[in-house]
Amino acid sequence: MMKSIAIVGAGIAGAVCASQLATLGHAVIVFDKGRGPGGRMSSRRTDSGHRFDHGATRIDVTQPALQELFDPAVAAGVLRRVDDAYTSPTGLHALCKWLLDGLPAQYATKIIRLERTASWNAFDEKSQSHGPFDVVVLAVPPVNAAEAVVEQNTELASTIASVRMQPRWVVMLAFSEPLNRVPDQSIVNGHTVRRSTSNPVGDALVIEASQYWSIQHIEMAANAVGKLLTELCLPVLGSATPISIAAHRWRFALADNPLGRPFLTDQYGLFVCGDWCLGHSIESAWLSAVAVVGSIGRA
Ligand SMILES: Cc1cc2nc3c(=O)[nH]c(=O)nc-3n(C[C@H](O)[C@H](O)[C@H](O)COP(=O)(O)OP(=O)(O)OC[C@H]3O[C@@H](n4cnc5c(N)ncnc54)[C@H](O)[C@@H]3O)c2cc1C
């Protein structure tokens, strides 16, 4: 039977759920608090035309069966294959956008509470109600999922909240000219300095701070973090001077203690999924989503 399904989160887990559940004949709608799809696979553009992949940059596939799932995206020009991994010429968020193409989605809508009577209703920050739905899939980091379900199911909320997410600072450096002497990727003082491969102008480097440094400096102001990490990475930058420096704090970047099962569910049509159920990669988010789709099944 066709179900009306709300999917909260337009990262890769939510996008996979929406795309596959729609293919199976269900009526889906996607909600995301952000301005577009991608989640931790997002890119950021600056006024100078630089593009930064400030979240995930490559999909490493450890299970050969998953390659078949990505091949259509390669054929559509959304992904490209590089050895055993996939990248994107325009940033990995393009994969989520492609999966969600043509499906109803509502952005800038943060779902903070779920309510179940005969069916589900989802409430956003402005207390606006969305629904009714037969099924709700929460494809969001654990802190957001726990917040949404706590009033409905405290036990489920505490299981979700038992997964801790570690933060990660990233700094984005824009340069007016290509930096021919800077390698595509290097480690400096424990931080990763990598070139933003989807950038179309000048040069764009992303400094991904080490986990330890990120935890130690998590509450520092973004502009101070930008300055400090740029100074720490001077050995690789040399005399090159960035035309802009911006820092982004991923407060919930990577799961410290993944759940160890592909998803959580209650007996009333609520599903919770995401990378943190199985690990801390796009592949784990994908596998988690596919497991939810398998459990919901065909219309
Ligand atoms: C800096 C960094 C680098 C990384 N590099 C890699 C890499 O190279 N390769 C790799 O495999 N993985 C990498 N990862 C991990 C990878 O990005 C994640 O595993 C994956 O993107 C998680 O996808 P997801 O759909 O589970 O969650 P998310 O991408 O976090 O998606 C969740 C979505 O839910 C939305 N949301 C949250 N709460 C609400 C709410 N209450 N209401 C509505 N919407 C909500 C968010 O806006 C977001 O769009 C990296 C992560 C970071 C932070």
The ligand as an SDF file (V2000), in Angstrom:
LIG
                    3D

 53 58  0  0  0  0  0  0  0  0999 V2000
   34.8460   17.8970    7.3540 C   0  0  0  0  0  0  0  0  0  0  0  0
   34.2580   16.5610    6.9790 C   0  0  0  0  0  0  0  0  0  0  0  0
   34.9000   15.7980    6.0050 C   0  0  0  0  0  0  0  0  0  0  0  0
   34.3720   14.5470    5.6550 C   0  0  0  0  0  0  0  0  0  0  0  0
   34.9930   13.8390    4.6640 N   0  0  0  0  0  0  0  0  0  0  0  0
   34.4370   12.6740    4.2480 C   0  0  0  0  0  0  0  0  0  0  0  0
   34.9420   11.9980    3.0910 C   0  0  0  0  0  0  0  0  0  0  0  0
   35.8590   12.4710    2.4070 O   0  0  0  0  0  0  0  0  0  0  0  0
   34.3650   10.7980    2.7530 N   0  0  0  0  0  0  0  0  0  0  0  0
   33.3110   10.2690    3.4550 C   0  0  0  0  0  0  0  0  0  0  0  0
   32.8430    9.1710    3.1020 O   0  0  0  0  0  0  0  0  0  0  0  0
   32.7760   10.9250    4.5170 N   0  0  0  0  0  0  0  0  0  0  0  0
   33.3020   12.1040    4.9180 C   0  0  0  0  0  0  0  0  0  0  0  0
   32.7280   12.7910    5.9520 N   0  0  0  0  0  0  0  0  0  0  0  0
   31.5390   12.2220    6.5940 C   0  0  0  0  0  0  0  0  0  0  0  0
   30.2980   12.3940    5.6760 C   0  0  0  0  0  0  0  0  0  0  0  0
   30.1740   13.7520    5.3220 O   0  0  0  0  0  0  0  0  0  0  0  0
   29.0620   11.9140    6.4160 C   0  0  0  0  0  0  0  0  0  0  0  0
   29.2690   10.5790    6.8550 O   0  0  0  0  0  0  0  0  0  0  0  0
   27.7890   11.9290    5.5460 C   0  0  0  0  0  0  0  0  0  0  0  0
   27.7260   13.0680    4.7360 O   0  0  0  0  0  0  0  0  0  0  0  0
   26.5850   11.8490    6.4900 C   0  0  0  0  0  0  0  0  0  0  0  0
   25.3990   11.8760    5.7400 O   0  0  0  0  0  0  0  0  0  0  0  0
   23.9920   11.8620    6.4940 P   0  0  0  0  0  0  0  0  0  0  0  0
   22.9490   11.9900    5.4500 O   0  0  0  0  0  0  0  0  0  0  0  0
   23.9480   10.6950    7.4150 O   0  0  0  0  0  0  0  0  0  0  0  0
   23.9890   13.1580    7.4470 O   0  0  0  0  0  0  0  0  0  0  0  0
   24.1240   14.7100    7.0960 P   0  0  0  0  0  0  0  0  0  0  0  0
   24.9520   14.9270    5.8910 O   0  0  0  0  0  0  0  0  0  0  0  0
   24.5350   15.3770    8.3550 O   0  0  0  0  0  0  0  0  0  0  0  0
   22.6370   15.1330    6.7110 O   0  0  0  0  0  0  0  0  0  0  0  0
   21.6860   15.4590    7.6800 C   0  0  0  0  0  0  0  0  0  0  0  0
   20.8050   16.5740    7.1410 C   0  0  0  0  0  0  0  0  0  0  0  0
   19.7680   16.7910    8.0830 O   0  0  0  0  0  0  0  0  0  0  0  0
   19.5340   18.1700    8.2160 C   0  0  0  0  0  0  0  0  0  0  0  0
   18.9330   18.3440    9.5470 N   0  0  0  0  0  0  0  0  0  0  0  0
   19.4920   18.1170   10.7680 C   0  0  0  0  0  0  0  0  0  0  0  0
   18.6010   18.3100   11.7380 N   0  0  0  0  0  0  0  0  0  0  0  0
   17.4480   18.6640   11.1350 C   0  0  0  0  0  0  0  0  0  0  0  0
   16.1540   18.9900   11.6200 C   0  0  0  0  0  0  0  0  0  0  0  0
   15.8880   18.9980   12.9210 N   0  0  0  0  0  0  0  0  0  0  0  0
   15.1860   19.3210   10.7240 N   0  0  0  0  0  0  0  0  0  0  0  0
   15.4510   19.3330    9.3880 C   0  0  0  0  0  0  0  0  0  0  0  0
   16.6800   19.0170    8.8720 N   0  0  0  0  0  0  0  0  0  0  0  0
   17.6420   18.6790    9.7420 C   0  0  0  0  0  0  0  0  0  0  0  0
   20.8900   18.8090    8.0420 C   0  0  0  0  0  0  0  0  0  0  0  0
   20.7520   20.1610    7.5980 O   0  0  0  0  0  0  0  0  0  0  0  0
   21.5240   17.9060    6.9850 C   0  0  0  0  0  0  0  0  0  0  0  0
   21.2890   18.3960    5.6620 O   0  0  0  0  0  0  0  0  0  0  0  0
   33.2130   14.0450    6.3120 C   0  0  0  0  0  0  0  0  0  0  0  0
   32.5680   14.8310    7.2830 C   0  0  0  0  0  0  0  0  0  0  0  0
   33.0810   16.0740    7.5970 C   0  0  0  0  0  0  0  0  0  0  0  0
   32.3750   16.9300    8.6140 C   0  0  0  0  0  0  0  0  0  0  0  0
  1  2  1  0
  2  3  1  0
  2 52  2  0
  3  4  2  0
  4  5  1  0
  4 50  1  0
  5  6  2  0
  6  7  1  0
  6 13  1  0
  7  8  2  0
  7  9  1  0
  9 10  1  0
 10 11  2  0
 10 12  1  0
 12 13  2  0
 13 14  1  0
 14 15  1  0
 14 50  1  0
 15 16  1  0
 16 17  1  0
 16 18  1  0
 18 19  1  0
 18 20  1  0
 20 21  1  0
 20 22  1  0
 22 23  1  0
 23 24  1  0
 24 25  2  0
 24 26  1  0
 24 27  1  0
 27 28  1  0
 28 29  2  0
 28 30  1  0
 28 31  1  0
 31 32  1  0
 32 33  1  0
 33 34  1  0
 33 48  1  0
 34 35  1  0
 35 36  1  0
 35 46  1  0
 36 37  1  0
 36 45  1  0
 37 38  2  0
 38 39  1  0
 39 40  1  0
 39 45  2  0
 40 41  1  0
 40 42  2  0
 42 43  1  0
 43 44  2  0
 44 45  1  0
 46 47  1  0
 46 48  1  0
 48 49  1  0
 50 51  2  0
 51 52  1  0
 52 53  1  0
M  END
$$$$
